[in-house]
Amino acid sequence: MERRVQEGGVALSARLQMLADMVTPGSRLVDVGCDHGFLSVYLVQKGICPEAIAMDVRQGPLAGARRHVKEYGLGDYISLRLSDGLKAYRAGEADALVCAGMGGRLMERILREGRSQAAQLREVIAQPQSEIPRFRAFLRETGFLVTEEAAVCEEGKYYFAMKARPAGPGQERTEESEEQLRLYDLFGEFLLKDRHPVLLAYLRQREAYLRGLADSLKAAGSSRAGGRLEEVREELARTERALAYKK
C-alpha cells in the first residue's frame, strides 16, 4: 500500500513523496499508471496541482482511485480515465506527466506512442522500476533533457527518479565522452555530481556484492566462470569510478 494514514489528508510513501516533491507547483498533472490515485489526491489536496488526470490501464486500481477521490471530495479537480499509456490523454490538458510503478521498457513505449502529447508537456517525471540505464539513455537519445534527479531507499529497496523536459534547439549534449555518458546512464548525472547519499549507499552495497561475486568466480576456476568474471570486473570498475566521481 502506497499510503500512510495522516489526520486531515494523505501522507505518501517515501517513493511517492519523492515524486510529489519533483512536481513544479502550479502544474496541471497527468499521472500515467496512477494505481490507487494517492499521488494525484496528495498533490491536489496540498494545492501543489490545481487539477489532475489519473489514468491506469487496469479497472481495479482505477476503481480504487475513484473511491479515494470521492473520499477526499476531489471529484471536481481529479478526473479518472481508463487508458493504455497516453491514449486517453489529449495534448495540452496537463503541464506535468508522472509515470511510475512500471518497468523502463514500458515507459519507453508509452513515451514513444504518445510522442506528440509528451512533446507539449513542460516536464516528465519518471520512476522506472527496471532497466533504468536504458531508460536514461532513451530520454537523452529522443530529445529529452534531464533537469533533476532524486533517490530514496524504502524497506530495503532503492528507487531512482528523474525529471526531464523536451530539449530545445541547440540543447543536445555533445561534450561528454561515450564512457562519461555511459556512467551517467548507469547512475544518474545529477546523483553522481551531488554525491547523493542514497546513490552512495547503493554503490557501496553493489561494490561489496560484486567483490564477493568476483571472489567466488575466481575460486570456481571454470572457463564459463572466467567469462562471467570479466563482466563482473567491468561492472565493479564502473561502480568504483562512480564512488570516486567528482565534478
N, C-alpha and C positions, 0 to 999 in steps of 0.2 A: 504494500500500500504506500502511495506517494504523499500521504498527508499525515501530519501530526496535529492533534486537536489543540486549538488555541481559542480561548474565550473571545467571542466577537468576530471571529474570522478564521481563515485558513492559514496554517503555518506549513510551509513546504519542506520536503526532504532536502538534504544538503545538495543533491544533484539538481533538483528543480530550482532551488533558491539561486544556485549559480547561474542558471539560465535567466531567471527573472531579473537578476542584477545586471545582466548584459543588455536588456531591452532599453532603448532610449526612451525616456519619459515623454509622453505625448503621442507615441506611436500607436496607430491602429494595428492590431495584431491579427495574424492568421497563424494558428497552431495546427500543424500538419502531424497527424498521429497523436491526437490530444489525449488519448487514453480516457481517464475519468474527468478530465476538464479542470483539474486543480490549478494548473498554471494560469489559464485564462481567468478563472474565478479570482485568483490572488491578484493578478495584475489590474483587473478592473476594480476590484474591491479596494485596493490601495490607491487608486487614482493614477496609476502609472500609465495605463492604457485607457483611453476614453471608450473604446469598444473592441470586441474581439470576435473572430470567427474560429470556432473549434471544430476540427474535422478529423474523422477517423474512417478507416476502410471497413471497420467491423461494427456491427449493430450493437453488440454487447457493451463495449466501452462507451459508445455514443449514448446509449440509454443511461449509463451511469453518470455521464457528463450532464445529461438533461436533468437528472434528479438533483445534482449538486447546483446547477444554475438556478433551478427553481427553489432549492433550499435557501439559497442566499439572496433570492429576489432580484436576480440579474438578467432576467429574460429580455428586458428592453435593450440590453447592452451586449449580450453574447448570443450570437446565432450559432446553430449547430447543423452540420452537414455531413451526410454520408459521402465519402469521397475517396477515391484511389489517388493518392498524391494530391496534385493541384487541379484535378479535372473539374471539380465543382467550384473552383475559385475563379473569379473574373478579375483581370488585370486592373489595378487601381483601387481595389477595395481595401487594401491594407498597405502599411508602410514597412512593417517588420514581419518576417517569417521566422517561426521557431520550428525546428524539426529535430525530434529526439526520440529515444527509445527504440531505435531500429538500426540495422547494420549500415555501414557506409556505402555498400554497393546499391542498396535500395534507395538511399538518399541521392546517390548519383542519378539513378533512373528518374526519380521524382523531379530533380532539377533539370535534367535533360528534356524530359517530356513537357515540363512546364517552363521551358526556356523563355518564352515571350512574356509570361506573367512575372517570372522571377527577375527579369531584366528591369522591371519598373519598380522594384522594391528598393527601399533605402538601405535595408540591412537584412542579412540572412544569418540566423544564429543556429548552429548545428551542434549536436552532441552524438556523434556516431558511436555505436556500441561495438563495432568491429571494423577492421580494415581502415583504421584511422590514417596511417600514412598515405594509403591510396587515395582517401577522400581529400586530404590536404593537397595532394598533387592535382587531383581533379579540379579543385577550386582554382588553383593557380593557372592551370592549363586551359580553363574555359572562361577566363575573363573576370574572375572574382579577386578582389584584393582583401586579404585578411587584415583587420584593423585591431583585433583584440583576441586574447585567448585566456582561458581560465581552466583550473583543475581542482578537483576535490577527491578525497578518499572517504567513502562511506561504507561501513560494515565490511571493511577489508577489500573493497573493490575500487579501482581508480576510474574516474570519469574525466574526460577531456572535452572541452567545448571551444568553439571558435566563432567569432563574429566577422562577417565579410560583407563587402558591398561590391556592386558591379564596378569594375575599373573603367575609368575614363580614358580618352585618347592619350597616348604617351605615358601611361602609368604601368605599362608592362615591366616586369622585372628582368633585367639583363645583366646586372653587375655581379651576381653571385656565381661561383663555380658550380659545376654539377655536383660535386661532393658536398658543398655547403647547402645546396638546395635539398639534397638527399637527407642531410641532418635535420633541416627544418621540417621536411615532410615526416620524418620519423618521430620527432619530439616536440615540434612547435617552435617557431621562431621567437615569439614573444616570451614563451615559457623559458626558453633557453637564455635569452638575453636578460630576463629578470631574475634568473636563477630561482624560479618559483619553488617554494618549499615542497609542494606536493609532487612536482616533477622530480625533484632531487630525491625524495623518498622512494618514488617509483624506480628511478635509475639505480639507486643503491640496492634495492631489493632485486632488481633484474641482474645487476652485476654479480651479486652473491650467487644467484641461481645459475648463471652462465659459467661461473668459475667452477662450481660443483659439477655441472654437466660436463665441462671440458675434462676435468679430472677423471670422471667415470669413463668417458670415451677413450681417453689415453690408456686407462687400465684395461679396457676391453681388447685393444690391440688388433682388431679385425680390420679388413680393408673397407668394409661398409662403415664401421665406426670412424675410420680415418677420414672418409669423405665428409661425414657429418661434423667431425671435429673442426675441419676448416671453416665450415659455415658458422659454427659456434664462435670460433676465434674472431671471425669478421664482425659478427654481431657484438661480441664483447669489446672489440676495439672501438666500434662506433659508440657503444654505451660509455666507455671510458672517456672518449672525446667529448661527449655530451656533459659528463660530470665535470670535466675540466674547462668547459666552454666559458669564454669571456667575450664581452662585446668587442 
